[in-house]
Amino acid sequence: MNRKGVEYTLTKSETPGFWKWQFRIGDLVRSGKTEARLAMRRVELRIDRELKHAAHQLVS
């Protein structure tokens, strides 16, 4: 899947009701687990936060 040019994966976890996610922005790799409800939205919000943080660091 793709969010603002960032490829990410979202797969079912072995634990019922949870999803595993992972994305990469440059050399930065983030991964984790989230509850099934709204899993895609939560990952996309995390990507948005990381992109905003990366842009802020470039300006500073």
C-alpha positions as CSV (number, residue, x, y, z in Angstrom):
1,M,0.0,0.0,0.0
2,N,1.1,3.6,-0.4
3,R,0.6,6.8,1.6
4,K,2.0,10.0,0.2
5,G,4.7,8.1,-1.6
6,V,5.6,5.9,1.3
7,E,5.2,2.2,0.8
8,Y,3.8,0.3,3.8
9,T,2.7,-3.2,4.7
10,L,-0.2,-4.2,6.9
11,T,-0.5,-7.9,7.7
12,K,-2.6,-10.0,10.1
13,S,-0.7,-10.8,13.3
14,E,-0.6,-14.2,14.9
15,T,-2.5,-12.6,17.8
16,P,-6.3,-12.5,16.9
17,G,-7.5,-8.9,16.5
18,F,-4.1,-7.4,15.8
19,W,-2.3,-6.3,12.6
20,K,1.5,-5.9,12.0
21,W,2.6,-2.8,10.0
22,Q,5.9,-1.6,8.6
23,F,7.1,1.4,6.5
24,R,10.4,3.0,5.5
25,I,11.2,6.7,5.0
26,G,14.8,7.0,3.7
27,D,16.9,5.0,6.2
28,L,14.3,5.1,8.9
29,V,12.2,1.9,9.3
30,R,9.2,1.9,11.6
31,S,7.2,-1.2,12.5
32,G,4.7,-2.2,15.1
33,K,1.3,-3.8,16.0
34,T,-2.1,-2.2,16.2
35,E,-5.6,-3.4,17.0
36,A,-7.6,-4.5,13.9
37,R,-10.2,-1.7,14.2
38,L,-9.0,1.2,12.1
39,A,-5.5,-0.4,11.6
40,M,-4.9,1.2,8.1
41,R,-5.9,4.6,9.3
42,R,-3.6,4.4,12.3
43,V,-0.6,3.4,10.2
44,E,-1.4,6.3,7.7
45,L,-1.5,8.8,10.6
46,R,1.9,7.4,11.8
47,I,3.3,7.9,8.4
48,D,2.0,11.5,8.3
49,R,3.6,12.2,11.6
50,E,7.0,10.8,10.5
51,L,6.9,12.8,7.2
52,K,6.1,16.0,9.1
53,H,8.9,15.3,11.6
54,A,11.4,14.6,8.7
55,A,10.4,17.8,6.9
56,H,10.8,19.8,10.1
57,Q,14.3,18.4,10.7
58,L,15.3,19.4,7.1
59,V,14.3,23.0,7.8
60,S,16.1,23.2,11.1
